[in-house]
């Protein structure tokens, strides 16, 4: 009877410890620095916020790239904006200029290009679009220096770094993202080859046989699927092929997958903005904005997404002026004609709940303000890295995994089984 009671107590403890992990959407806000007309260092005339002054814009710490600006054109070049002024229709711009950099797979190879099936995978064009990171399609996928099409953008769904590997056995299917999957039909160890099939929503899209022979170049060992315009959709590199005890397997590296292309057209509206075109206007020529890269200077005619306000914007006191995608301007209630305004963005992040406690909670409790003037971002640089692995602010929801991908236990179960093990030891010693 005593042993039965101990077993019941043990089961009760385990049932209390093993609880589902839920996720709560937590809102947080990001603020720019303050436009303050009492600040003697504030320049008259035009004004803009970039990734240095507003961390809600996309920024890549390495190698120091940014692309976005919110640009105020001031018709009174000898004065700053004052409280009560009106930013005329078409005088508030949102601009995003694409930046070309090496891809992860391109950084793994010493060649000046990385040509696979007539497509150069060495570099791509990145840009921020209201804070989120996108790629834009090249003008000529075989000659990246020809420029890009900023009106055609897509999200990066999967991109493996140099230390990411995917080990797959014959017959195994790899669920990628957005309905895409890679199936290993067969591994041929003797011939150093692997037969792969790319699927979407369970339907075959493409298949090919890729060699893993160590005597071949990296591009020759790379599987690529491209769309009808020769834009890369998915690619991966065959790192090695092995014979296992039961079945053969292959190791892939530098996997990349992009989402569907979004086409932006002149005249499209995004909140208070309307798309003007895809070249930098003369009014912004020479503007040197955030970043340490030489391309973070606006020149008339550069490829870019250019939008302008479709209505007058009044800079009255104590106003919140919605722009687009959670971004808004906020003015303060001040005395006299002093104008104090800032740029804000409301973001949402899913945070797992380990212990749910609703006592005393309110909607305001879930809002965290990130003040640019007070927050600090530490960068840890590994000078020995063979590739240029980048950090972006803010982070996207898709996180990259390090090391060889394998099955993983649910978070928190190490504690459960640790307590369970100790309890079992006590029972055994007492019995």
HELIX and SHEET records of a PDB file:
HELIX    1   1 UNK A    2  UNK A   17  1                                  16    
HELIX    2   2 UNK A  104  UNK A  107  1                                   4    
HELIX    3   3 UNK A  144  UNK A  146  5                                   3    
HELIX    4   4 UNK A  219  UNK A  221  5                                   3    
HELIX    5   5 UNK A  282  UNK A  284  5                                   3    
HELIX    6   6 UNK A  363  UNK A  366  5                                   4    
HELIX    7   7 UNK A  413  UNK A  430  1                                  18    
SHEET    1   A 4 UNK A  35  UNK A  36  0                                        
SHEET    2   A 4 UNK A 340  UNK A 353 -1                                        
SHEET    3   A 4 UNK A  22  UNK A  31 -1                                        
SHEET    4   A 4 UNK A 367  UNK A 371  1                                        
SHEET    1   B 4 UNK A  35  UNK A  36  0                                        
SHEET    2   B 4 UNK A 340  UNK A 353 -1                                        
SHEET    3   B 4 UNK A 327  UNK A 331 -1                                        
SHEET    4   B 4 UNK A 320  UNK A 324 -1                                        
SHEET    1   C 6 UNK A  47  UNK A  49  0                                        
SHEET    2   C 6 UNK A  68  UNK A  72 -1                                        
SHEET    3   C 6 UNK A  92  UNK A  96 -1                                        
SHEET    4   C 6 UNK A 303  UNK A 309 -1                                        
SHEET    5   C 6 UNK A 273  UNK A 279 -1                                        
SHEET    6   C 6 UNK A 269  UNK A 270 -1                                        
SHEET    1   D 3 UNK A  65  UNK A  66  0                                        
SHEET    2   D 3 UNK A  59  UNK A  60 -1                                        
SHEET    3   D 3 UNK A 392  UNK A 393 -1                                        
SHEET    1   E 2 UNK A  86  UNK A  87  0                                        
SHEET    2   E 2 UNK A 313  UNK A 314 -1                                        
SHEET    1   F 5 UNK A  99  UNK A 102  0                                        
SHEET    2   F 5 UNK A 123  UNK A 129 -1                                        
SHEET    3   F 5 UNK A 132  UNK A 138 -1                                        
SHEET    4   F 5 UNK A 148  UNK A 154 -1                                        
SHEET    5   F 5 UNK A 262  UNK A 263 -1                                        
SHEET    1   G 2 UNK A 115  UNK A 116  0                                        
SHEET    2   G 2 UNK A 119  UNK A 120 -1                                        
SHEET    1   H 4 UNK A 156  UNK A 159  0                                        
SHEET    2   H 4 UNK A 248  UNK A 258 -1                                        
SHEET    3   H 4 UNK A 164  UNK A 169 -1                                        
SHEET    4   H 4 UNK A 403  UNK A 405  1                                        
SHEET    1   I 4 UNK A 156  UNK A 159  0                                        
SHEET    2   I 4 UNK A 248  UNK A 258 -1                                        
SHEET    3   I 4 UNK A 232  UNK A 243 -1                                        
SHEET    4   I 4 UNK A 222  UNK A 226 -1                                        
SHEET    1   J 4 UNK A 173  UNK A 175  0                                        
SHEET    2   J 4 UNK A 180  UNK A 188 -1                                        
SHEET    3   J 4 UNK A 193  UNK A 200 -1                                        
SHEET    4   J 4 UNK A 203  UNK A 211 -1                                        
END                                                                             
